[in-house]
Amino acid sequence: MILDRWQRPLGHLRISVTDRCNLRCAYCMPEPDYVWLPRTTLLTFEELTRVTRLVSALGVRHVRLTGGEPLLRAQVTDLTRQLSAIGSLDDIAMTTNGVLLAPLAPGLRDAGLRRITVSLDTLRADRFRELTRRDQLDDVLAGIEAASLAFGRIKIDTVLMRGTNDDEIEPLLAYAAQRGAEIRFIEYMDVPGATHWDAAKVVSREEILARVGRAFGPVEALPSDGPAPALRYRLASGQVFGIIASTTTPFCATCDRLRLTADGHLFFCLYATRGLDIRTPLRDGASDEELTALIRTAWQARTDRGAEARLAAPDRGAFVGVDALRKSPQLEMHTRGG
């Protein structure tokens, strides 16, 4: 186990397997066009597996595949199988928008994926089109059904934005109950890529809890689950849901996450504006020992508490502008794996 300057261990790795996405969600990809990573720079499955094996020796036990949309990466099931062969990992999970999930869910389970989270921000087809600029809500709902059958219990992530979908807290919670899924409401975050972020659009944890309490009765807080980002709650019915309140109540003090972009840059905080290029030494022939030393040294020097810094910002607006994102596409949420 290694510790950073705040005595936080390295425990989770989030791998963005591609920067491409087949949706254009308003909170993540609001711009009309984007600068994409050159395909030749994307790490191969063997390279992604090698980096994962190295960080597992430093303490990583949980891996999550993200994007962009991870299911756009051809043969991502093969990557899942390679990662599952790393014996020291306790968990391999995936976050997906669900559009392509229905036919792939059983194969992902068989390849070693243990948990799956599907993003779902609305149950209304017209609103889905407005939010994502695509007409594929039925595909997402089919993906949720298929994943529920394949994995049993799944999670649903919902980003709430005032005036956009905050009137669906209650129906989304009811839908999750019907599907046997655990829904997590996420405060709208001003991370890089959220170029239209506005504090007035944030629906806080307190407001969510008040709304849920009025609609469903008493809400019981459950014990904290270590470094997990969501605080979890239980209704009298037994239904459990979570809230990720990174915007108003950051969890920087317990954050143990490392992010790997598809083109091989390691980011030590979701708000970091610079990462560690691991692809260059990887492809220049660096040994496992040399690569491990680079990662260890960088983690031990880590001081990032980005969400707390944003909370204290006097004039809080969009964190990174469009011009900066075009120059450094690794900063985009859909590139670094959210």
CORHUPE-V330380 format. One line per field, one symbol per residue. ss: DSSP state (a for helix, b for strand, c for the rest). phi: phi as a letter, one per 30 degrees, with the letter a starting at -180 (. if undefined). A space follows every 50 residues. Layout:
ss=???
phi=???
//
This chain:
ss=ccbcccccbccbbbbbccccccccccccccccccccccaaacccaaaaaa aaaaaacccccbbbbbcccaaacccaaaaaaaaaccccccbbbbbbcccc ccccaaaaaaacccbbbbbcccccaaaaaaaaccccaaaaaaaaaaaaaa acccbbbbbbcccccaaaaaaaaaaaaaaccbbbbbbcccccccccccaa acccaaaaaaaaaaaaccbbbcccccccccbbbbbccccbbbbbcccccc caaaccbbbbccccbbbccccccccbbcaaaaaccccaaaaaaaaaaaaa cccccaaaaaaccccccccccaaaaaacaaacaaaacc
phi=.cbddcicddbbbccddacdbcbbdddcbdddabccdedddddddddddd dddddddckdbbbbdbbhcddddeiddddedddddddddcabbbcbdiec dedceddddddjdcbbbcdbcaccdddedddchbcbdddddddddddddd cicccbcbdcbdicbddceddddddedddicccbdcddccdejddcdbed ddcdeddddddddddbjeccdcedchdddcdcbbcddjdcbbbccddcbd cedcdbcbccddciccccadcdcbbcdcdddeddjddedddddddedddd cdbebdddddddddbdbedbdddddddbddddedccih
//
